[in-house]
Amino acid sequence: MDIVILEGLRTPFGKWKGSLSEFEAKEIGTLAVRELLHRLPEAKEADGVLLSQVLQAGQGQNPARSVAVEAGVSLSVPAITLNNVCLGGLASITDAARRIHFNEGELYITGGFDSMTNAPYTVAVRKEQSMGALQLTDTLSNDGLWCALEDESMGVMTDRKNKDFGIDREAQDRYAQMSQERATAASEAGRLQEEFVPLEVAGSFFSSDEGIRSGSSIDKLASLRPVFAEGGTITAGNASQMTDGASVGIISSKKNADALGKMPLARILGWAEVAGPDTSLQTKPAQAIRKVLEKTNLTLNDIDLFEINEAFASVVIASCRDLGIGYDRVNVNGGAIAIGHPLGGTGFRLVLTIAKELQRRGGGKGIASLCGGGGQGMALLIEVPKNW
């Protein structure tokens, strides 16, 4: 059975404490899903809503359900909130594809959202505190940026393991500069805006990714101090930005898409998940890419474009080295170093970006991939047929 990405969109991504800071995570997700329903009203009666959110503390029961209902999805449509950290947006797509494959339904709303700005602090006071200070927990760090298996910041862990992979500061800064230059060019050409639903913020429209630094340079990047360790190689300039945003879409059977008279964005060919053998992040996308190629009997030469999430510059560098591929077909419109990485809101963004770029090129195959906390990785293979 052919399974397709029928529609997709995202909000512009707002930098931490930036233009989207007035919106809670569910509000951002609701705005995106509402536009999705405007584009395809039939999705109000979808077979299910599968949305990812990583920073769920204090969000209330099943945030995906709240987002769906507030956006206008029928109360009779079930919803589930997914969280396998950064992989969640891709996991929502593959979950929908499995359901369609097993005839559980024909149309699902997928994607994810997060507000890193508004992640709350929590405190354990359920047991009475008789005396002494209370310790606040930062859920942005604890639930989003902290490896629960290693019990340390993923930034600290990645910085340390960069030495094992032989990735130095200069290589990371040069990659980061390329990401900024590519994102700047894509934004100025209007390619990124093709993905957007503009948002009204304080009486004006927010319609561009806020984290893109058009004035970035190698010299400026080199001047930044390491953020995780004295003498470390990861800086605020060569790692993904903390971000607010959402990316959502519709997964459908091709038969149902034809019945709706809607031209799909892309066809889903396969996917793969990996974990271990350690908790490092650097080559998890490469492992997942290699696995999905093996499952589909394809080679790296069959793939026209790759999106490898720029959680850290070293993740893309290590994965490309491991696969033996150059940057010429990887993150060609920039990535999370420039655009931002709103955790649950990133997975579908990668797929949307690669599908739109393949369309502009007249078709082809692409793989979107990410690493995830706890030493996991995921890759999704799509195709935009040349004869659509």
C-alpha positions as CSV (number, residue, x, y, z in Angstrom):
1,M,0.0,0.0,0.0
2,D,1.4,3.4,-1.0
3,I,1.5,5.8,2.0
4,V,2.0,9.5,1.4
5,I,2.7,12.8,3.1
6,L,-0.4,14.7,2.0
7,E,0.3,18.1,3.4
8,G,2.7,19.8,5.7
9,L,3.6,23.2,7.2
10,R,5.4,24.7,10.1
11,T,5.5,27.9,12.1
12,P,8.5,30.2,11.7
13,F,10.9,29.1,14.5
14,G,11.3,31.7,17.2
15,K,14.6,31.9,19.2
16,W,14.6,31.4,23.0
17,K,12.7,34.2,24.7
18,G,12.0,35.7,21.3
19,S,9.0,36.5,19.2
20,L,7.0,33.3,20.1
21,S,7.7,33.6,23.9
22,E,4.2,34.9,24.5
23,F,2.7,31.6,23.3
24,E,2.7,28.4,25.3
25,A,3.7,25.2,23.5
26,K,0.1,24.0,23.0
27,E,-0.9,27.4,21.6
28,I,1.9,27.2,19.0
29,G,0.8,23.6,18.1
30,T,-2.8,24.7,17.8
31,L,-2.0,27.6,15.4
32,A,-0.1,25.1,13.2
33,V,-2.8,22.4,13.2
34,R,-5.6,25.0,12.6
35,E,-3.9,26.1,9.4
36,L,-3.5,22.5,8.4
37,L,-7.3,22.0,8.8
38,H,-7.8,25.2,6.7
39,R,-5.8,23.6,3.9
40,L,-7.5,20.3,4.2
41,P,-10.9,20.5,6.0
42,E,-11.4,16.8,5.7
43,A,-8.7,16.3,8.3
44,K,-11.2,17.5,11.0
45,E,-12.4,13.9,10.8
46,A,-9.0,12.3,10.7
47,D,-8.5,8.8,12.0
48,G,-6.2,10.0,14.7
49,V,-3.9,12.8,15.8
50,L,-0.3,11.8,16.7
51,L,1.8,14.7,17.9
52,S,5.2,14.9,19.7
53,Q,6.0,17.1,22.6
54,V,9.2,16.7,24.7
55,L,8.7,19.4,27.4
56,Q,5.3,18.2,28.7
57,A,5.6,19.1,32.4
58,G,2.6,21.2,33.5
59,Q,0.9,20.9,30.0
60,G,-2.1,19.0,31.2
61,Q,-3.4,15.6,30.1
62,N,-2.4,14.5,26.6
63,P,-1.3,17.8,25.0
64,A,-1.9,16.4,21.5
65,R,-5.6,16.0,22.4
66,S,-5.9,19.6,23.6
67,V,-4.1,20.9,20.5
68,A,-6.4,18.9,18.2
69,V,-9.6,20.0,19.8
70,E,-8.6,23.7,20.1
71,A,-7.6,23.7,16.4
72,G,-11.0,22.3,15.3
73,V,-10.5,18.6,15.0
74,S,-13.6,16.6,15.9
75,L,-14.0,15.4,19.4
76,S,-14.6,12.0,18.0
77,V,-11.0,11.8,16.8
78,P,-8.6,10.1,19.2
79,A,-5.2,11.7,19.9
80,I,-1.9,10.6,21.5
81,T,1.2,12.5,22.6
82,L,4.5,11.0,21.6
83,N,7.9,11.6,23.3
84,N,11.1,9.9,22.4
85,V,12.9,13.2,22.7
86,C,14.0,14.7,19.4
87,L,12.9,11.7,17.3
88,G,9.2,12.3,18.2
89,G,8.3,14.2,15.1
90,L,9.6,11.4,12.8
91,A,8.0,8.8,15.1
92,S,4.6,10.4,14.6
93,I,4.9,9.8,10.9
94,T,6.0,6.2,11.1
95,D,3.3,5.5,13.7
96,A,0.7,6.8,11.3
97,A,2.2,4.8,8.4
98,R,2.0,1.6,10.5
99,R,-1.6,2.3,11.3
100,I,-2.5,2.8,7.7
101,H,-0.6,-0.3,6.7
102,F,-2.7,-2.4,9.1
103,N,-5.9,-0.8,7.9
104,E,-6.6,1.1,11.2
105,G,-7.3,4.3,9.3
106,E,-6.4,6.3,6.2
107,L,-5.6,9.8,7.4
108,Y,-3.6,11.0,10.4
109,I,-2.4,14.4,11.6
110,T,1.2,14.2,12.7
111,G,4.2,16.3,13.7
112,G,5.1,18.0,16.9
113,F,5.6,21.2,18.9
114,D,7.5,22.7,21.8
115,S,8.2,26.0,23.6
116,M,11.7,25.8,25.1
117,T,11.1,29.4,26.4
118,N,8.1,28.4,28.5
119,A,9.4,25.1,29.9
120,P,8.5,25.4,33.6
121,Y,10.5,24.8,36.8
122,T,9.1,22.2,39.1
123,V,9.5,21.3,42.8
124,A,8.6,18.1,44.6
125,V,6.4,19.1,47.5
126,R,3.9,16.3,47.5
127,K,5.6,14.9,50.6
128,E,5.4,17.6,53.3
129,Q,8.6,19.7,53.6
130,S,9.2,20.1,57.4
131,M,12.3,22.2,57.1
132,G,15.1,23.2,54.8
133,A,15.3,24.7,51.3
134,L,13.4,23.3,48.3
135,Q,15.3,22.4,45.1
136,L,13.7,23.6,41.8
137,T,14.1,21.4,38.7
138,D,14.5,23.1,35.4
139,T,12.4,21.0,33.0
140,L,14.1,22.5,30.0
141,S,17.3,20.9,31.1
142,N,16.0,17.9,32.9
143,D,13.4,16.7,30.4
144,G,14.9,18.0,27.2
145,L,18.7,18.5,27.3
146,W,19.9,16.0,30.0
147,C,20.8,12.4,29.1
148,A,18.9,10.3,31.7
149,L,21.1,7.3,31.1
150,E,24.4,9.2,31.6
151,D,22.9,11.6,34.1
152,E,24.7,14.6,32.5
153,S,24.0,17.3,30.0
154,M,24.0,16.0,26.4
155,G,26.2,19.0,25.6
156,V,28.8,18.0,28.1
157,M,28.7,14.4,26.9
158,T,28.9,15.3,23.2
159,D,31.8,17.8,23.8
160,R,33.7,15.0,25.6
161,K,33.0,12.4,22.9
162,N,34.0,14.8,20.1
163,K,37.6,13.9,21.0
164,D,36.9,10.2,20.4
165,F,35.6,11.1,16.9
166,G,38.5,13.4,16.2
167,I,36.3,16.5,15.6
168,D,38.0,19.8,16.5
169,R,36.7,23.3,17.0
170,E,37.7,24.5,13.6
171,A,35.7,21.8,11.8
172,Q,32.6,22.6,13.9
173,D,32.8,26.3,13.3
174,R,33.3,25.9,9.6
175,Y,30.3,23.7,9.4
176,A,28.2,26.1,11.5
177,Q,29.2,29.0,9.2
178,M,28.0,26.9,6.2
179,S,24.7,26.2,7.9
180,Q,24.2,30.0,8.5
181,E,25.1,30.9,4.9
182,R,22.8,28.2,3.5
183,A,19.9,29.2,5.7
184,T,20.4,32.9,4.9
185,A,20.4,32.2,1.2
186,A,17.3,30.0,1.5
187,S,15.5,32.6,3.5
188,E,16.4,35.4,1.1
189,A,15.2,33.3,-1.8
190,G,11.9,32.5,-0.1
191,R,12.5,28.8,0.0
192,L,12.1,28.5,3.7
193,Q,9.0,30.7,3.6
194,E,7.3,28.0,1.4
195,E,7.1,25.9,4.6
196,F,5.5,28.6,6.8
197,V,2.2,29.6,8.2
198,P,2.9,33.2,9.3
199,L,1.8,34.0,12.9
200,E,0.3,37.3,14.1
201,V,2.4,38.5,17.1
202,A,1.7,41.8,18.8
203,G,-0.2,43.1,15.9
204,S,2.3,42.2,13.2
205,F,3.1,39.0,11.2
206,F,6.0,36.8,12.3
207,S,7.1,35.2,9.0
208,S,10.8,34.3,9.2
209,D,13.0,32.0,11.3
210,E,14.4,34.2,14.0
211,G,17.7,32.4,14.7
212,I,19.3,32.9,11.3
213,R,22.4,35.1,11.6
214,S,23.1,36.6,8.2
215,G,26.1,38.4,9.6
216,S,27.8,35.3,10.9
217,S,31.5,34.8,10.1
218,I,34.2,32.4,10.9
219,D,36.0,35.1,12.9
220,K,32.8,35.7,15.0
221,L,32.3,32.0,15.6
222,A,35.9,31.6,16.6
223,S,35.6,34.3,19.2
224,L,32.8,32.5,21.1
225,R,33.7,30.8,24.3
226,P,33.0,27.0,24.9
227,V,29.7,26.6,26.8
228,F,30.1,23.1,28.3
229,A,33.7,22.7,29.3
230,E,36.9,24.7,29.8
231,G,38.8,24.0,26.6
232,G,35.8,22.4,25.0
233,T,34.9,22.7,21.3
234,I,31.1,23.3,21.4
235,T,29.9,26.9,21.5
236,A,26.5,28.7,21.2
237,G,27.5,29.1,17.5
238,N,28.1,25.5,16.5
239,A,25.2,23.9,18.3
240,S,21.5,24.0,17.7
241,Q,19.6,26.9,19.1
242,M,17.0,26.7,21.8
243,T,13.8,27.4,20.0
244,D,10.0,27.6,20.0
245,G,7.9,26.2,17.1
246,A,5.8,23.6,15.6
247,S,5.8,21.5,12.4
248,V,2.8,19.4,11.4
249,G,1.4,17.4,8.5
250,I,-1.0,14.8,7.2
251,I,-0.1,11.2,6.4
252,S,-2.6,9.3,4.2
253,S,-2.9,6.3,2.0
254,K,-2.4,7.2,-1.7
255,K,-5.9,5.8,-2.4
256,N,-7.4,8.3,0.0
257,A,-5.3,11.2,-1.3
258,D,-6.6,10.4,-4.8
259,A,-10.2,10.3,-3.5
260,L,-9.7,13.7,-2.0
261,G,-8.2,15.1,-5.2
262,K,-5.1,16.2,-3.3
263,M,-1.6,16.0,-4.8
264,P,0.8,14.6,-2.1
265,L,4.1,16.1,-1.1
266,A,5.9,12.8,-1.1
267,R,5.7,9.1,-0.8
268,I,7.0,7.2,2.3
269,L,9.4,4.4,1.3
270,G,10.7,3.2,4.7
271,W,12.2,4.1,8.0
272,A,14.6,2.7,10.6
273,E,15.3,3.2,14.3
274,V,18.6,2.5,16.1
275,A,19.9,2.6,19.6
276,G,23.3,2.1,21.2
277,P,25.7,0.5,21.5
278,D,26.5,3.6,23.6
279,T,24.8,6.8,24.5
280,S,26.8,9.1,22.1
281,L,24.9,11.1,19.5
282,Q,27.5,11.7,16.8
283,T,26.9,8.8,14.4
284,K,23.3,7.7,15.4
285,P,21.9,9.4,12.2
286,A,24.4,7.6,10.1
287,Q,23.5,4.2,11.7
288,A,19.8,4.9,11.0
289,I,20.5,6.0,7.4
290,R,22.5,2.9,6.8
291,K,19.8,0.7,8.3
292,V,16.9,2.1,6.2
293,L,19.0,1.8,3.0
294,E,19.6,-1.9,3.8
295,K,15.9,-2.4,4.5
296,T,14.9,-0.9,1.1
297,N,17.8,-2.3,-0.9
298,L,19.1,1.1,-1.8
299,T,22.5,2.7,-1.7
300,L,23.8,6.1,-0.7
301,N,24.1,6.9,-4.4
302,D,20.3,6.4,-4.8
303,I,19.6,9.3,-2.4
304,D,19.5,12.8,-3.8
305,L,19.3,14.8,-0.5
306,F,19.8,14.2,3.2
307,E,18.6,16.1,6.2
308,I,20.7,15.3,9.3
309,N,19.5,17.3,12.3
310,E,22.2,19.8,13.5
311,A,21.7,19.1,17.2
312,F,25.5,19.8,17.2
313,A,27.7,20.5,14.3
314,S,29.7,17.4,15.3
315,V,26.7,15.1,14.7
316,V,26.5,16.0,11.1
317,I,30.3,16.0,10.7
318,A,30.6,12.6,12.3
319,S,27.7,11.1,10.4
320,C,28.8,12.3,7.1
321,R,32.4,11.0,7.7
322,D,30.9,7.7,8.8
323,L,28.8,7.4,5.7
324,G,31.5,8.8,3.4
325,I,29.3,11.5,1.9
326,G,30.0,15.2,1.3
327,Y,28.0,18.2,2.4
328,D,26.8,19.0,-1.2
329,R,23.6,17.0,-0.6
330,V,23.2,17.4,3.1
331,N,21.1,20.2,4.8
332,V,21.3,22.3,1.6
333,N,19.0,25.0,3.0
334,G,20.8,25.1,6.4
335,G,19.8,23.4,9.6
336,A,19.1,23.7,13.3
337,I,22.3,25.6,14.0
338,A,20.7,28.5,12.0
339,I,17.0,27.7,11.9
340,G,16.6,26.3,15.4
341,H,15.6,23.0,17.0
342,P,12.3,23.1,19.0
343,L,12.7,19.5,20.1
344,G,9.3,17.9,19.3
345,G,8.8,20.4,16.5
346,T,11.9,19.4,14.5
347,G,11.2,15.9,13.1
348,F,8.4,16.8,10.7
349,R,10.3,20.0,9.8
350,L,13.2,18.0,8.4
351,V,10.8,15.9,6.3
352,L,8.9,19.0,5.1
353,T,12.2,20.8,4.1
354,I,13.5,17.8,2.1
355,A,10.2,17.2,0.4
356,K,9.9,20.8,-0.7
357,E,13.5,20.9,-2.0
358,L,12.9,17.6,-3.9
359,Q,9.8,19.2,-5.5
360,R,11.8,22.2,-6.6
361,R,14.4,19.9,-8.2
362,G,11.7,17.9,-10.1
363,G,11.7,14.9,-7.8
364,G,14.0,12.3,-6.3
365,K,14.6,10.5,-3.0
366,G,15.6,11.9,0.4
367,I,16.3,10.8,3.9
368,A,15.5,12.8,7.0
369,S,17.4,11.7,10.2
370,L,18.0,12.7,13.8
371,C,19.9,11.6,16.9
372,G,18.0,11.5,20.2
373,G,18.8,11.5,23.9
374,G,19.8,8.2,25.3
375,G,21.9,7.2,22.3
376,Q,19.1,6.7,19.7
377,G,18.7,7.6,16.1
378,M,16.0,7.5,13.4
379,A,15.8,8.0,9.6
380,L,12.8,8.3,7.3
381,L,13.1,7.7,3.5
382,I,10.8,9.6,1.2
383,E,10.4,10.0,-2.6
384,V,8.9,12.8,-4.7
385,P,8.2,10.8,-7.9
386,K,9.3,12.6,-11.1
387,N,6.0,11.7,-12.8
388,W,3.6,13.2,-10.3
